[in-house]
Amino acid sequence: EFLQRNGYDVVSIDYRLGMKDAKGVGVLDFFPLFRNTINLAVEDLFSATSYVVAKAEEWNIDPTKIIASGSSAGAITVLQGEHTICNQLPLCELLPEGFNYAGIISFAGAVFTLGGAPEWSATTAPTLLFHGNSDTQVPYNKMAFFGCGMYGSKYIAKELHEVGVPYWFYSVEYQTHA
């Protein structure tokens, strides 16, 4: 409502919750299930984005100014989506050719990988990261072992700095996931 009152068009989406009913999942099954859960959310983000781009003229929206934002699982979704775009992973087929967001805003998010640390390219959208350094739900820096990991805001900011992508990292001292 605040953004709309100040002249911004806002679209809010729902996304599927792949692990909602997962109980008794073994350790070996957890990582593929978790990856699938995140991919479902990214797929829903990309489908919604494609729909907005398709309606852009009718809705008088500039598709080059779309910013994706999320908090917690939503932040994981938008960061994972941007990581997917940067690395031209298969889910990109859901987006219009050559599409990228004008920006990414993440409130306590991370990127999940099964193949080592995430890589970012210079084509990454400008990124705004907010994260409490006492977050125990979504890693503030990283949590990785055996090539699988969650890479949080502090880690992502360092990587974006190294590739020269515009970013801003607001670290909140002593703040938890809330």
Secondary structure, DSSP 8 states (H G I E B T S, - for coil): -HHHHTT----------TTTT--S--HHHHHHHHHHHHHHHHHHHHHHHHHHHHTHHHHT--GGG-EEEEETHHHHHHHHHHHHHHTT-GGGGGS-TT---SEEEEES-EEEESSSS----TT---EEEEEETT-SSS-SSEEEETTEEEEEHHHHHHHHHHHT--EEEEEETT----
